[in-house]
């Protein structure tokens, strides 16, 4: 797809015009593509889309709070609570009370959760390699640097 299709462009090529540089349109298209790519990963590991990031983040940050997790995955606390409850019920994570603050629930992976994360990680890395194969290592670094810059800038401007 091109920004403006030339008059001699094949009839099946759609002109994107200004949408070729519209962040919302481009991200929607990318998100739809990635959702299709992820479907087999979700099925293979019997997890829902939001669960992969949550299991990975808890594994990388044992003892993370639900508040920290919600902020990181950009979910409302109520939505995250549903996912955490499901993961706890299925034996993938556990909540632990911290010694200092009995109100604080620290999230940890169970043995089953660690095994799930260990099984998913190579598949996730291979899938990312496939999706980003058109980019060099330097371009990938630049892509993520730019995306995180946009995210961080918008995070700081988000209404409290």
WOWOVEN-V517070 format. One record per backbone hydrogen bond with DSSP energy under -0.5 kcal/mol. NH is the residue of the N-H (numbers start at 1). CO is the residue of the C=O. If there is no record, write none. Layout:
((NH:CO) (NH:CO))
This chain:
((2:14) (9:6) (13:10) (16:2) (17:3) (19:16) (20:17) (21:18) (22:19) (23:21) (26:22) (27:23) (28:24) (29:25) (30:26) (31:27) (32:28) (33:29) (34:30) (35:31) (36:32) (37:33) (38:34) (39:35) (40:36) (41:37) (42:38) (43:39) (44:40) (45:41) (46:42) (46:43) (47:42) (51:48) (52:48) (52:49) (53:49) (54:50) (55:51) (56:52) (57:53) (58:54) (59:55) (60:56) (61:57) (63:107) (64:61) (64:107) (66:105) (69:65) (70:66) (71:67) (72:68) (73:69) (74:70) (75:70) (80:76) (81:77) (82:78) (83:79) (84:80) (85:81) (86:82) (87:83) (88:84) (89:85) (90:86) (91:88) (92:87) (93:87) (94:108) (96:106) (98:101) (98:104) (104:101) (106:96) (106:104) (107:64) (108:94) (110:92) (114:110) (115:111) (116:112) (117:113) (118:114) (119:115) (120:116) (121:117) (122:118) (123:119) (124:120) (125:121) (126:122) (127:123) (128:124) (129:125) (130:126) (131:127) (132:128) (133:130) (135:132) (140:136) (141:137) (142:138) (143:139) (144:140) (145:141) (146:142) (147:143) (148:144) (149:145) (150:146) (151:147) (152:148) (153:149) (154:150) (155:151) (156:152) (157:153) (158:154) (158:155))
